[in-house]
Amino acid sequence: MTKIPREQTGRIWQGQGVDVIRKTLAPGGSIPAHSHPQKNVLVILVRGELRIKHNDSINLTAGELATFPGDIQVSLQAGQAGAEFLVFLLNHGN
């Protein structure tokens, strides 16, 4: 077993067709539009608020999750409380 401290961000695990990334955004912080080709994406919001934008947008609060194909361009923006979230990138077929 391996414990990964909460303070560790970025790619925190990789293996068996799955990458796990932990991100923290300051209040109002954002990540520009990007994609993850040939992946399926699962975002789990741990704390705060997060808006995920594509053609439309969805708002997540702590404990909620979103899933989408990695081939689409998305941008992310934290709410007033900031956001801490996990991103799971799964190879197609997983």
Buried (B, 14 or more C-beta within 10 A) or exposed (E): EEEEEEEEEEEBBEEEEBBBBBBBBEEEBBBEEEEBEEBBBBBBBBBBBBBBBEEEEBEBEBEBEBEBEBEEEBBBBBBEBBBBBBBBBBEEEE
